[in-house]
Structures are given as C-alpha cells and as structure tokens.
C-alpha cells in the first residue's frame, strides 16, 4: 500500500486552492441559489478507466469547506477503476458539497491522470525488473502530490529536489572541468548518506564515471543498442538509469536492454487528466 502524504502538506495546499476559489466573497452562485438547510447525497465516480490518486486532497477540500459533510471512501489511492466505479460517497450540506466540488475534482483528476500514465509504463515493462521513476519536472507547489501519484501508479520517485541527492549534468561537468573533477568534488563535499548521480552521453564519459565512483549513471538519450553495450561495460558496478524521449511504445525495448531504472518527465508534466466527476443522487 502506498504511504499517505502528511496531512500538513495536504491541508496547506488544499486550503490555498480553496482560498483562490473563494476569494473575498465566497461561492456567490451556490449561496444565492441553494438554501442553507439543503442536504445533498452525491458520488464522485470515474468516467474512464484508470488508477486513483488524490483521495486525501479531495477529502480535505470537503472537510475544510464544511466539516459537516460526511464521506465514505469507496476506492483508495492506488486502486484501479473502471468507468462508473464510485470513488467517494458524499452526504451533507449541499452548499458545502457544491463549493468544494471543483477543488476536489481538480486534485483527484490531475493526480489520477499521473497515476494512470505511470501504471501504463509499469505494466509495459512488467517482468523485466526495471523501475519506472519520475523526475523533477513537476508543477510548482505540487511536487509532493505528483510524486505521490507516481507511487500510486506503481512507479518510483527520483530525487525530490536539489537537496536530497547529487545529480551532475552536462553543464556541471563543463563548469567543473570534467567528469573526474566533478565527481571528486561532489564526493568530498557531501555526506556519506548522499547518492551521487552523473549524466553521460557516450562510452568515454561512461568509463570515466565508472572509474571515478559514480553511484548512479544516467544514460542520456542513448539508443537501445548503445544502452545494451553500456550495461555490458557497467558490469553491475553502478545503477544505470535511461532517460530521454521514453514513450509507451519504446519503454519495453528500453527495459529489455538491462538498465535498472527508466525515468520519465512526461508522467508528471504531460499526463492527461483522468475524467472523474461529481453527481448528485
């Protein structure tokens, strides 16, 4: 089961989204048309097949809008759903349900889209032992949520930011004076618990990275045949990560080269929204 996000992170982000929506006047449409005493029964259901993420954010949207709203969770994060499957059953003040609806659906639809896209890649490489990972290509302010959604889809998280792992890219190498210089400086500066990754674009750089003790090596835009050769050269010494233009059509071929991890920015920055909707009963 995927670990839940901290309620501190969830409530802070959802509260900001609600404030953005309510502004200074609140939901003037709902307040003008719906009696304060009106009650509603509703469901949030999937309108397409997919993998669910964002349940806690949806719950927070309703709870923060009106604590009197009662919700039964029918499908947890990580659940695979078909069209028509009920995710949440809702019962409570109609005004609160209507006012929280869009924020709840925005979080759930977006995050479920990421989980669904991730699951498609995970399914495509099943049996190869390769891990599908996301990147830092996330929407500002939503990184924790998007990375959680990747895990709901069966994927793995890359580093969370600039602070939790060293990732030496081509411009770092150029500015540092070379691969050996960059790796040596990084190893001398960071603690023993910090992994060091370096990006390479050819076999010469790969050999230099291995000779200088890289923990993880990113094969940037390698073709499948060159990836196979890189795996042979590596001999299990470093974790090999493939990245660059990975699609659902190519991911299996890449996985079968023997790399350890395939990373994709697409699953967070371009995954289509999963269609989920709220309907009154």
C-alpha positions in Angstrom: 0.0 0.0 0.0 1.3 3.5 -0.9 2.2 5.7 2.1 -0.1 8.6 2.5 1.1 12.2 2.3 1.4 14.1 5.5 -1.9 15.9 6.4 0.1 19.1 6.9 1.2 19.1 3.3 -2.3 18.1 2.0 -4.3 20.6 4.1 -1.9 23.5 3.3 -2.1 23.0 -0.4 -5.9 22.4 -0.4 -6.5 25.4 1.8 -4.6 27.6 -0.7 -6.6 26.2 -3.6 -9.9 26.9 -1.7 -8.8 30.4 -0.9 -8.0 31.0 -4.5 -11.5 29.8 -5.5 -13.5 31.5 -2.7 -11.7 34.9 -2.9 -13.2 37.5 -0.6 -16.9 36.8 -1.3 -17.2 33.0 -1.2 -19.3 30.9 -3.6 -21.9 33.6 -4.7 -23.6 31.2 -7.1 -24.3 28.5 -4.6 -25.1 30.8 -1.7 -27.7 32.6 -3.9 -29.4 29.5 -5.3 -29.2 26.8 -2.6 -31.0 27.1 0.8 -28.6 26.9 3.7 -30.5 23.9 5.2 -30.5 21.9 2.0 -28.8 18.5 2.2 -27.3 16.5 -0.7 -26.2 13.0 -1.5 -23.6 12.6 -4.2 -20.9 10.4 -5.5 -17.5 11.1 -7.2 -17.1 8.4 -9.8 -14.7 7.5 -12.6 -15.8 8.3 -16.1 -12.9 6.5 -17.7 -10.8 3.5 -16.5 -7.7 4.4 -14.6 -5.7 4.4 -11.4 -6.9 6.7 -8.5 -4.8 9.2 -6.6 -5.7 12.3 -4.7 -8.3 10.9 -2.4 -6.9 12.7 0.7 -6.8 16.0 -1.2 -10.5 15.6 -2.1 -11.4 14.7 1.4 -9.6 17.8 2.7 -11.4 20.0 0.2 -14.8 18.9 1.6 -13.7 18.9 5.2 -12.2 22.3 5.1 -15.2 23.8 3.3 -17.8 22.2 5.7 -16.9 19.8 8.5 -20.5 18.6 8.5 -20.0 16.8 5.1 -19.8 13.0 5.6 -17.7 11.0 3.1 -17.3 7.3 2.7 -14.1 6.3 0.7 -15.0 3.5 -1.7 -11.7 3.5 -3.6 -8.3 4.3 -2.0 -5.3 5.8 -3.7 -3.7 3.2 -6.0 -7.0 1.4 -6.8 -7.6 0.6 -10.4 -11.1 1.6 -11.5 -13.4 1.1 -14.5 -15.9 3.6 -15.9 -18.7 4.2 -13.4 -16.9 3.0 -10.3 -17.7 5.1 -7.3 -14.6 6.6 -5.5 -16.3 8.7 -2.8 -19.9 8.7 -1.5 -20.9 12.1 -0.1 -23.7 13.1 2.3 -24.0 16.6 3.8 -24.8 20.3 3.4 -25.4 20.9 -0.3 -23.7 24.3 -0.2 -20.5 22.8 1.1 -20.6 19.9 -1.4 -21.0 22.3 -4.4 -18.5 24.8 -3.2 -15.7 22.2 -2.6 -16.5 20.2 -5.8 -14.1 21.8 -8.3 -11.1 21.9 -6.0 -11.7 18.2 -5.0 -12.0 17.2 -8.6 -9.0 19.2 -9.8 -6.7 17.4 -7.4 -8.2 14.0 -8.0 -8.4 14.2 -11.8 -4.9 15.6 -12.2 -3.2 13.2 -9.8 -5.2 10.2 -11.0 -4.0 11.1 -14.5 -0.4 10.9 -13.4 -1.1 7.6 -11.6 -2.8 6.2 -14.7 0.1 7.2 -17.0 2.6 5.8 -14.6 0.7 2.5 -14.4 0.7 2.2 -18.2 4.5 2.3 -18.2 4.8 0.0 -15.3 2.5 -2.5 -17.0 4.5 -2.3 -20.2 7.8 -3.3 -18.5 6.4 -6.0 -16.3 8.7 -8.9 -15.8 11.9 -7.0 -16.7 12.7 -5.9 -13.2 13.1 -2.3 -14.3 11.8 0.5 -12.1 9.8 3.4 -13.7 10.7 6.7 -12.0 9.6 10.3 -12.2 11.8 13.4 -12.4 11.8 17.0 -11.0 9.6 18.1 -14.0 6.7 18.8 -11.7 4.2 21.7 -11.4 5.4 24.3 -8.8 3.8 23.7 -5.4 2.6 20.2 -6.4 5.7 18.1 -6.4 4.9 16.1 -3.3 1.4 15.4 -4.7 2.7 14.4 -8.2 5.4 12.2 -6.8 2.8 10.5 -4.5 0.6 9.9 -7.6 3.6 8.2 -9.4 3.9 5.8 -6.5 0.1 5.2 -6.6 0.6 4.1 -10.2 3.4 1.6 -9.2 6.3 3.9 -10.1 9.2 5.1 -8.0 10.4 8.6 -7.0 13.6 10.2 -8.2 15.2 12.8 -6.0 12.7 15.3 -4.6 14.8 18.4 -5.1 18.2 19.9 -5.3 18.8 19.0 -1.7 18.5 15.2 -1.3 20.8 13.8 -4.0 23.7 14.9 -6.2 22.9 14.9 -9.9 25.7 16.1 -12.1 24.6 17.1 -15.6 26.4 18.2 -18.7 26.7 21.8 -17.7 28.0 20.9 -14.2 30.7 18.7 -16.0 31.6 21.6 -18.3 31.8 24.1 -15.4 33.7 21.8 -13.1 36.3 20.9 -15.7 35.4 17.3 -16.4 33.8 14.2 -15.0 36.6 13.2 -12.7 36.8 16.7 -11.3 33.0 17.0 -10.8 32.8 13.5 -9.1 35.8 14.1 -6.9 34.4 17.5 -5.7 31.0 16.1 -5.0 32.3 13.1 -3.1 34.5 15.4 -0.9 31.6 17.8 -0.1 28.5 15.7 0.6 27.8 13.3 3.4 28.2 9.5 3.2 24.4 9.0 3.0 24.0 11.1 -0.2 24.0 9.3 -3.5 25.9 10.8 -6.5 24.5 10.5 -10.0 26.1 11.8 -13.2 24.8 12.1 -16.7 26.8 10.7 -19.6 26.2 10.9 -23.3 28.8 8.4 -24.6 31.0 5.4 -23.8 34.1 7.6 -22.9 32.1 9.5 -20.3 30.6 6.2 -19.0 34.1 4.8 -18.5 35.2 8.0 -16.7 32.1 7.9 -14.5 32.7 4.3 -13.5 36.4 4.9 -12.9 35.6 7.8 -10.5 33.0 6.0 -8.4 29.6 7.3 -9.5 26.7 5.6 -7.7 24.2 6.1 -10.4 24.8 6.9 -14.1 22.2 8.5 -16.3 22.3 7.3 -19.9 21.0 10.4 -21.7 19.3 9.8 -25.0 21.2 6.5 -25.7 19.8 4.3 -28.4 18.7 0.8 -27.3 21.8 -0.9 -28.8 24.2 1.6 -27.1 22.3 1.0 -23.8 22.9 -2.7 -24.1 26.6 -2.0 -24.6 26.6 0.3 -21.6 25.1 -2.4 -19.5 27.9 -4.8 -20.6 30.6 -2.2 -19.8 29.0 -1.4 -16.4 29.0 -5.0 -15.1 26.7 -4.1 -12.3 29.0 -1.5 -10.8 26.6 1.4 -10.8 22.9 1.8 -11.1 22.1 2.6 -14.7 19.2 4.9 -15.5 17.8 5.5 -19.0 16.1 8.8 -19.9 15.1 10.8 -22.9 12.1 10.5 -25.1 10.7 7.4 -23.4 7.2 6.6 -24.6 4.7 3.8 -24.1 5.8 2.5 -27.5 9.5 2.4 -26.6 9.6 1.7 -22.9 9.6 -2.1 -23.2 12.5 -2.1 -25.7 14.5 0.2 -23.4 13.7 -2.0 -20.4 15.0 -5.1 -22.2 18.4 -3.6 -22.6 19.2 -4.4 -19.0 19.1 -0.9 -17.4 17.9 -0.6 -13.8 15.7 2.4 -14.0 13.8 4.3 -16.7 12.9 7.9 -15.8 10.2 9.9 -17.4 9.3 13.6 -17.1 6.2 13.1 -19.2 4.3 11.2 -16.5 4.2 14.3 -14.3 4.3 17.2 -16.7 2.1 16.0 -19.5 -0.1 13.1 -18.3 -3.7 13.7 -19.3 -6.3 14.3 -16.6 -8.3 11.3 -15.6 -12.0 12.1 -16.0 -13.7 11.9 -12.7 -17.0 13.7 -11.9 -19.4 14.5 -9.0 -23.0 13.7 -9.5 -26.0 14.3 -7.1 -28.2 11.3 -6.5 
